[in-house]
Amino acid sequence: MNAWLTSLIAVAGTLLGSTSTFLFQRLSTARTERFTREERLRQDRTEACVDFAGAITGLRRGAVSLWLLRRRAAAGDEDLRAAFTESDVLGAAADHARFRVALLTGDPELVALADAAFEHCGAIREAADHAELADHEERCQRALDAFIDAAGVQVRGVRPARRRSLGGSNA
């Protein structure tokens, strides 16, 4: 009887140990999978925001080039057509990047900031003179800075330090 009881306790201990090991491994695997999924999403969000900032920078450059070329008396039709085409391609790339930001972040504030930067870049093409061009460029840069700050908060989870503007004063 004593041997039987000892065997029963040994089997029960083995089963309890195996069950608890299985449960801990299952929890650990689920935690690791969740962390991996969240980290991948964070990386995708970061990439989408960086791509958008780059696309807006390119669009702004293309819009300014187009504006300057339209005002130059020596600009030929082919040069102008090429500049319009490049500006449209850059605009489509920026729009695509904006859609990606909206899809991956789902943050209405971040999407609104992306929309604002996109709209300010679009206004560059219609500037009446150099002063208005510079104003639209500055607005586009401020909107892009606000977008980058908000994206950084989402990616890092911390508020950014105050940025210095291109002119050297605090924004």
HURA-V85461 format. One record per pair of residues at least 24 apart in sequence whose C-alpha atoms are under 7 Angstrom apart, sorted by sequence separation. I is the first residue (numbers start at 0). J is the second residue. If there is no record, write none. Layout:
I,J  I,J
This chain:
61,85  62,86  61,86  116,142  115,142  116,143  58,86  112,142  58,89  57,89  58,90  112,145  113,146  112,146  54,89  58,93  109,146  54,92  55,93  54,93  109,149  109,150  51,93  51,96  50,96  51,97  47,96  47,99  48,100  47,100  44,100  66,124  44,103  44,104  63,123  59,120  62,123  63,124  55,117  58,120  62,124  52,143  48,150  45,154  41,154
